[in-house]
Structures are given as C-alpha cells and as structure tokens.
Amino acid sequence: MATSNMASVADSVRESPDGSKRILVTGGFGFLGGHVISRLLADPEVSVHVVDNLTTNPVTLDTLLSEIGGSERLTFDVCSIADYFAGTPAEFDAIVHLASPVGPAGVLRHGGRIVSMVVGDAYILADYTEDRGARLVDLSTSEVYGGGRDGLCDEGDAKIVPAETTFRLEYAVAKLAAETALINLHARDGLDVVIVRPFNVAGPRQSGEGGFVLPRFLAQAVLGLPLSIFGTGEARRAFTHVYDIADGILLALYRGKPGVAYNIGNHRNIVTVDELADTVLEVTCSISEKEYIDPVQVYGSHFTEANDKFPAAGRAIHELEWNPMRDVTEIVADAHEYLTKVPSADFARLAGAKVIEQLVQARQAIPR
C-alpha cells in the first residue's frame, strides 16, 4: 500500500481530543525505525516521539534526520526504554515497539541477557498501554518458528525450539516469550496488542554490522572484494524490502486485530544466499568473485546460522490488505543506490567496516 494512502486506514488507533494521533516509536532511529517514522509523519495528523539509545543506528542521527526532513511533529529522547518510563512519559495513543538486540551477529554481545532485555521492555510497554488504553504493536521475529515446515512458516504452525542452546536461540525464545505474554494479557485483560513477525528485512539504510548479508555483499562488491558466502550458500530466505515491511507495520497498527500475530514477509522473494550474491554482482556490475567460508572464522564459536525460513503471509494479505510489491532485484538496486550516495563515515557503518576487515583477515589466514 502506498504511503500516501496509509492515513485513510487509521481506524484502530484512538485519537487525542484534538483529533491528532500521538505515537511512540521505540528504536525509531534504527534501520527499520527510520522508514516507519517517515511513513507515520506522512499523515499530517500524526506526531511521533522516538525513544532510542542509538546502539544500532545504521547512520548518524544527523544524516537520518536530514533524510527524514525537519518536522515539528517529530521529537525524541536518546535513552533506553526503562530510563524513559522511569520518568514521567508523555501521553501516547499508540506505541510501535521496534527496539531490540538485532542481527545474527548483533545478538552475540548480549548473550545471557537477551531474555531480560526483550521481555523486560515488553512488560514496561504493556503496563503503559494497558493503563492508557493505547494500542501496542510489538515487533517479534520469524525466528520463533525455528525453521517451520522445511522452511515454510505459517502463524498456525508449532513454534519449534531446537535442541542446541545458542545465543540465537535465546533471541528467538525471548521474542516468543514476549509475544506470548502480550497475547495472554490481551486474553485476560483486553490489552490492545498486535504482533508482527518480519522476515528477512533488507534495503536502503541497512548496516552490515549486525551480520546482515545484503549490506555486506554490496560493500564487498563496491570495494572489489570477494563476496563472502557462509557455508554452501544454499540457505533459503524470503528477502523483503524494508519499504514493504514498514507498510506492513503501519497496516498492523491501523488494521490489525488485537491479540493476533501477522507474518510480514514477501513469499514471492524466496532465493538462496548464493543467488542473492549473483544478483548483487549483476546489479553492481562488479568483477568481484564469490568465496565460501565458515562464519565462525569471523564471528567466533557462538555464531549460528538460521534455518531456511520463508513466510506464509496470507493472513496479512487478506486481513491487513498488505501487498508487498518489490522483488529481490529492486531490493538490491535500492540498497546499492543508497550505499553509494552516503557520506564516507556512514558508508563505513553501513558496510560493516569491522566485519569486512575481519573477513579479509580470515581470508588471508586460509592456506592457499
């Protein structure tokens, strides 16, 4: 759904007495958050307040604010959710909760604390929204499915907990625990909450620092370095454009049924990681080669790859009227265009400069 039409579906968010809507976005300056707040601010009746500790922002705050454009309807606090709500929070009509440890590598430094972080924030926001009668949209993860049925993940499927205990598993069960508690609070107390499970978000302004594959591939292609593919490259993903994901989140906010979880992922974009690398090379016209490595060489023994996963998105398509429109080539092209236009300091953030340096070092250490 086009951003310009989004205001017309704002049915499930209450209005303030003056007819406006005041929305809090946690993690609003992150990769996904920046696109969500841009779409929210497209509605002149919406004001947005962001709470973000800036630990995973992909570009500098100055760069992001300049891209979003100045607006008196955008305010922010740079702090944690706990610190913000320890004070006297403002009155909000809805909360879009995006803040979280994120990324297959980004979660590693939080191992052992991920559950308390994710679940703790969820309870803070649940208590606030229940007390105020506001709506809460909670961003969960496709990781809760544990791989689903040979990769296919439907909202009605069992949530599978793998046998091996890993940091990635902690992230998955933390998100599952949070959404389970929130849905139970809806069933018991009427909490107005909607759950979103995104699949393989990618596109402009994504950073490679968290271990995300597309920005790393693009940076390597631009720099003339080999594209480092983990394992055999046969892992299957349903890469979904960040614009489509952001539209899905707003539709969940405005149309989602309370107590319901929605898969937001483009089921038409299923490709292997090796095929993604080929698309990157084609779009960038790069002469880089592909190489296959063990990710443990880069991230250490705590790193684990995800199982194959791709969504059954029928619920979002039919109930929210969500229509993902962008294919993998467009995702790559849009991300590439953005990467090549940002200032050099932001290029390093987006490329995941530290990760690329580690990859180069790992490659040099391999006997030839």
C-alpha positions as CSV (number, residue, x, y, z in Angstrom):
1,M,0.0,0.0,0.0
2,A,1.4,3.4,-0.9
3,T,2.5,5.7,1.9
4,S,0.1,8.4,0.8
5,N,-2.9,6.1,1.3
6,M,-1.9,5.0,4.8
7,A,-3.7,7.7,6.6
8,S,-7.0,6.6,5.2
9,V,-6.8,3.2,7.1
10,A,-6.0,4.7,10.5
11,D,-9.1,3.0,12.1
12,S,-7.8,1.2,15.2
13,V,-5.7,3.9,16.8
14,R,-7.6,6.2,19.1
15,E,-7.4,9.9,18.6
16,S,-6.4,12.6,21.1
17,P,-9.2,15.1,21.9
18,D,-7.9,17.5,19.2
19,G,-8.2,14.8,16.5
20,S,-4.5,14.1,16.3
21,K,-2.6,10.8,17.0
22,R,0.5,10.7,19.1
23,I,2.6,7.7,18.5
24,L,5.7,6.5,20.3
25,V,8.3,4.5,18.3
26,T,10.9,2.7,20.3
27,G,14.1,2.1,18.3
28,G,12.8,4.6,15.8
29,F,16.3,5.6,14.6
30,G,17.3,2.1,13.6
31,F,17.2,0.7,10.1
32,L,13.5,-0.2,10.1
33,G,12.5,2.5,12.5
34,G,13.6,5.3,10.2
35,H,11.4,4.1,7.4
36,V,8.4,3.6,9.8
37,I,8.6,7.1,11.2
38,S,8.8,8.6,7.7
39,R,5.6,6.9,6.8
40,L,3.9,7.9,10.1
41,L,4.8,11.5,9.6
42,A,3.3,11.4,6.1
43,D,0.0,11.8,7.9
44,P,-0.3,15.4,9.0
45,E,-2.5,14.3,11.9
46,V,0.3,12.1,13.4
47,S,3.0,13.3,15.7
48,V,5.9,10.9,16.6
49,H,8.1,10.6,19.6
50,V,11.2,8.3,19.3
51,V,13.0,6.6,22.2
52,D,16.3,5.1,21.0
53,N,19.6,4.6,22.8
54,L,21.4,4.7,19.4
55,T,23.3,1.4,19.9
56,T,22.4,0.0,16.5
57,N,21.6,3.1,14.3
58,P,22.9,2.5,10.8
59,V,23.8,6.1,10.0
60,T,24.5,9.1,12.1
61,L,21.5,10.8,13.7
62,D,22.2,14.0,11.7
63,T,22.2,12.0,8.4
64,L,18.9,10.3,9.3
65,L,17.1,13.4,10.4
66,S,18.2,15.2,7.2
67,E,16.8,12.4,5.2
68,I,13.5,12.3,7.1
69,G,13.2,16.0,6.8
70,G,12.6,18.5,9.5
71,S,9.2,18.2,11.3
72,E,7.8,19.9,14.4
73,R,5.8,16.7,14.8
74,L,9.0,14.6,15.4
75,T,10.6,14.6,18.9
76,F,12.9,12.2,20.6
77,D,14.8,11.1,23.7
78,V,18.2,9.3,23.4
79,C,17.9,6.8,26.2
80,S,16.7,3.3,27.0
81,I,13.0,2.3,27.3
82,A,13.5,1.6,31.0
83,D,15.1,5.0,31.6
84,Y,12.4,6.8,29.7
85,F,9.5,5.2,31.5
86,A,11.2,5.6,34.9
87,G,10.4,9.3,34.5
88,T,7.1,10.8,33.5
89,P,6.3,9.7,30.0
90,A,4.1,11.7,27.7
91,E,0.6,10.6,26.7
92,F,0.6,8.4,23.6
93,D,-2.3,6.9,21.6
94,A,-0.2,4.0,20.3
95,I,3.3,2.5,20.6
96,V,5.2,0.8,17.8
97,H,7.9,-1.2,19.6
98,L,10.9,-1.9,17.4
99,A,13.8,-1.6,19.9
100,S,15.7,-4.8,20.5
101,P,19.0,-6.5,20.1
102,V,19.1,-7.4,16.4
103,G,21.0,-9.3,13.8
104,P,22.7,-12.8,13.8
105,A,26.0,-11.2,14.9
106,G,24.4,-8.2,16.8
107,V,22.8,-10.5,19.4
108,L,26.2,-12.1,20.3
109,R,27.3,-9.4,22.6
110,H,24.0,-9.6,24.6
111,G,24.1,-13.4,25.1
112,G,22.7,-14.4,28.5
113,R,20.9,-11.0,28.9
114,I,18.7,-11.1,25.8
115,V,15.7,-12.6,27.6
116,S,15.7,-10.0,30.3
117,M,16.1,-7.1,27.8
118,V,13.3,-8.2,25.4
119,V,10.8,-9.4,28.0
120,G,11.5,-6.5,30.4
121,D,10.8,-3.9,27.8
122,A,7.7,-5.7,26.7
123,Y,6.2,-5.6,30.2
124,I,7.1,-1.9,30.6
125,L,5.2,-1.1,27.4
126,A,2.3,-3.4,28.2
127,D,1.8,-1.8,31.5
128,Y,1.8,1.6,30.0
129,T,-0.6,0.9,27.1
130,E,-3.0,-1.1,29.3
131,D,-3.1,1.8,31.8
132,R,-3.7,4.4,29.0
133,G,-6.0,2.3,26.8
134,A,-3.5,2.7,23.9
135,R,-2.6,0.3,21.1
136,L,0.8,-1.6,21.1
137,V,2.4,-3.1,18.0
138,D,5.2,-5.5,19.1
139,L,7.9,-6.4,16.6
140,S,8.7,-10.1,17.1
141,T,10.7,-12.3,14.7
142,S,10.4,-15.1,12.2
143,E,13.0,-16.9,14.4
144,V,10.1,-18.1,16.7
145,Y,9.3,-20.8,14.1
146,G,12.6,-22.5,14.4
147,G,12.6,-23.2,10.7
148,G,8.9,-24.1,10.3
149,R,7.9,-26.9,7.9
150,D,11.0,-27.3,5.7
151,G,11.3,-23.5,5.8
152,L,7.6,-22.6,5.4
153,C,6.3,-20.7,8.4
154,D,2.6,-20.1,9.0
155,E,1.1,-18.4,12.0
156,G,-0.7,-21.6,12.9
157,D,2.4,-23.7,12.9
158,A,4.1,-25.0,16.0
159,K,6.9,-22.9,17.4
160,I,10.0,-25.2,17.4
161,V,12.8,-24.9,19.9
162,P,16.0,-26.6,18.6
163,A,17.9,-28.9,20.8
164,E,21.1,-26.9,20.8
165,T,21.3,-23.9,23.2
166,T,22.7,-20.9,21.4
167,F,22.7,-17.1,21.6
168,R,20.4,-17.1,18.5
169,L,18.0,-19.4,20.3
170,E,18.0,-17.1,23.3
171,Y,16.9,-14.3,21.0
172,A,14.1,-16.4,19.5
173,V,12.7,-17.6,22.8
174,A,12.9,-14.1,24.2
175,K,10.8,-12.8,21.4
176,L,8.4,-15.8,21.7
177,A,8.1,-15.3,25.5
178,A,7.4,-11.6,25.0
179,E,4.7,-12.1,22.3
180,T,3.1,-14.9,24.3
181,A,2.9,-12.8,27.4
182,L,1.4,-9.9,25.4
183,I,-1.2,-12.1,23.7
184,N,-2.1,-13.6,27.1
185,L,-2.5,-10.1,28.5
186,H,-4.9,-9.4,25.7
187,A,-6.9,-12.5,26.5
188,R,-7.0,-11.8,30.2
189,D,-7.1,-8.0,30.5
190,G,-8.0,-6.8,27.0
191,L,-4.6,-5.4,26.2
192,D,-4.8,-3.9,22.7
193,V,-1.7,-5.5,21.1
194,V,-0.8,-6.7,17.7
195,I,2.2,-8.9,16.9
196,V,4.3,-8.5,13.8
197,R,6.8,-11.3,12.7
198,P,9.0,-9.8,9.9
199,F,11.0,-12.0,7.5
200,N,14.5,-11.0,6.3
201,V,14.1,-7.3,6.0
202,A,16.6,-5.7,3.6
203,G,17.1,-2.5,1.7
204,P,18.3,1.1,1.9
205,R,20.0,2.1,5.2
206,Q,20.6,-1.4,6.5
207,S,24.0,-1.9,8.1
208,G,26.3,-5.0,7.9
209,E,27.4,-4.5,11.5
210,G,24.7,-6.8,12.8
211,G,25.7,-9.6,10.5
212,F,23.1,-8.9,7.8
213,V,24.1,-10.3,4.4
214,L,23.0,-7.8,1.8
215,P,24.9,-4.7,3.0
216,R,28.0,-6.9,3.4
217,F,27.7,-8.2,-0.1
218,L,27.1,-4.8,-1.5
219,A,30.1,-3.2,0.2
220,Q,32.3,-6.1,-0.9
221,A,31.1,-5.7,-4.4
222,V,31.7,-1.9,-4.4
223,L,35.1,-2.3,-2.9
224,G,36.1,-5.1,-5.3
225,L,36.4,-7.7,-2.5
226,P,35.2,-11.3,-2.8
227,L,31.6,-11.8,-1.7
228,S,31.9,-13.9,1.5
229,I,29.2,-16.5,1.5
230,F,28.7,-18.5,4.7
231,G,28.6,-22.3,4.3
232,T,27.4,-23.6,0.9
233,G,25.2,-20.6,0.2
234,E,22.2,-22.9,-0.2
235,A,20.3,-21.4,2.7
236,R,16.9,-20.1,1.5
237,R,15.5,-16.7,2.6
238,A,12.5,-14.6,1.6
239,F,14.1,-11.2,1.4
240,T,11.5,-8.4,1.9
241,H,12.0,-4.8,1.0
242,V,12.1,-2.5,4.1
243,Y,9.5,-0.3,2.4
244,D,7.1,-3.2,2.2
245,I,7.9,-4.2,5.8
246,A,7.3,-0.6,7.0
247,D,4.0,-0.5,5.2
248,G,3.0,-3.8,6.8
249,I,3.8,-2.5,10.3
250,L,1.6,0.6,9.7
251,L,-1.2,-1.6,8.5
252,A,-0.8,-3.8,11.6
253,L,-1.0,-0.6,13.7
254,Y,-4.1,0.7,11.9
255,R,-5.9,-2.5,10.9
256,G,-4.5,-5.4,12.9
257,K,-6.8,-7.4,15.1
258,P,-6.0,-7.3,18.8
259,G,-4.2,-10.4,20.1
260,V,-3.3,-11.6,16.6
261,A,0.2,-12.2,15.1
262,Y,1.0,-11.4,11.5
263,N,3.8,-12.7,9.3
264,I,5.1,-9.8,7.2
265,G,7.4,-11.2,4.5
266,N,7.4,-11.5,0.8
267,H,6.7,-15.1,-0.1
268,R,7.5,-14.4,-3.8
269,N,11.1,-13.5,-3.0
270,I,12.5,-16.9,-1.9
271,V,16.1,-17.2,-3.1
272,T,19.3,-18.9,-1.8
273,V,22.0,-16.7,-0.4
274,D,24.2,-17.8,-3.3
275,E,21.5,-16.5,-5.7
276,L,21.4,-13.2,-3.8
277,A,25.2,-12.9,-4.3
278,D,24.7,-13.3,-8.0
279,T,22.0,-10.6,-8.1
280,V,24.4,-8.3,-6.2
281,L,27.1,-8.9,-8.7
282,E,24.7,-8.2,-11.6
283,V,23.2,-5.1,-10.2
284,T,26.6,-3.5,-9.2
285,C,28.4,-4.7,-12.3
286,S,31.1,-5.8,-10.0
287,I,34.0,-8.1,-11.0
288,S,34.3,-9.5,-7.5
289,E,34.3,-13.2,-7.1
290,K,32.3,-15.4,-4.6
291,E,34.0,-17.3,-1.9
292,Y,32.6,-19.7,0.7
293,I,33.7,-19.5,4.3
294,D,32.9,-20.7,7.8
295,P,31.2,-17.8,9.6
296,V,32.8,-19.0,12.9
297,Q,36.1,-17.7,11.4
298,V,34.7,-14.2,11.6
299,Y,32.2,-14.1,14.4
300,G,33.5,-16.9,16.7
301,S,32.1,-20.1,18.1
302,H,28.9,-18.6,19.4
303,F,27.6,-17.6,15.9
304,T,24.9,-19.9,14.4
305,E,23.2,-19.6,11.0
306,A,19.4,-19.6,10.8
307,N,17.4,-22.4,9.3
308,D,15.7,-22.0,6.0
309,K,12.7,-19.8,6.5
310,F,10.0,-18.1,4.4
311,P,6.5,-16.9,5.2
312,A,3.0,-17.9,4.6
313,A,1.7,-14.3,4.5
314,G,-1.9,-14.9,3.7
315,R,-3.2,-13.5,7.0
316,A,-1.5,-10.2,6.4
317,I,-2.5,-10.1,2.8
318,H,-6.2,-10.8,3.5
319,E,-6.8,-9.1,6.8
320,L,-4.5,-6.1,6.5
321,E,-4.7,-5.8,2.7
322,W,-0.9,-5.8,2.7
323,N,0.7,-6.2,-0.7
324,P,4.5,-6.5,-0.9
325,M,5.4,-5.1,-4.3
326,R,9.2,-5.2,-4.6
327,D,11.3,-8.1,-5.8
328,V,14.8,-9.1,-4.9
329,T,16.5,-7.2,-7.7
330,E,14.7,-4.0,-6.6
331,I,15.8,-4.5,-3.0
332,V,19.4,-4.9,-4.1
333,A,19.3,-1.9,-6.5
334,D,17.7,0.4,-3.9
335,A,20.2,-0.6,-1.2
336,H,23.1,-0.2,-3.7
337,E,22.0,3.3,-4.8
338,Y,21.7,4.4,-1.1
339,L,25.1,3.0,-0.2
340,T,26.9,4.7,-3.0
341,K,25.5,8.2,-2.1
342,V,26.0,8.4,1.7
343,P,28.9,10.3,3.3
344,S,32.1,8.2,3.9
345,A,31.5,7.9,7.7
346,D,28.1,6.5,7.0
347,F,29.4,4.1,4.3
348,A,31.7,2.5,6.9
349,R,28.7,2.0,9.2
350,L,26.5,0.5,6.5
351,A,29.2,-1.6,5.1
352,G,30.1,-3.1,8.4
353,A,33.7,-2.0,8.1
354,K,34.8,-4.0,11.2
355,V,33.2,-7.1,9.8
356,I,34.8,-6.7,6.4
357,E,38.1,-6.2,8.0
358,Q,37.6,-9.5,9.9
359,L,36.6,-11.2,6.7
360,V,39.7,-10.0,4.9
361,Q,41.9,-11.2,7.8
362,A,40.1,-14.6,7.8
363,R,40.6,-15.0,4.1
364,Q,44.3,-14.2,4.4
365,A,44.6,-16.9,7.1
366,I,43.3,-19.6,4.9
367,P,46.1,-21.7,3.3
368,R,46.1,-21.3,-0.5
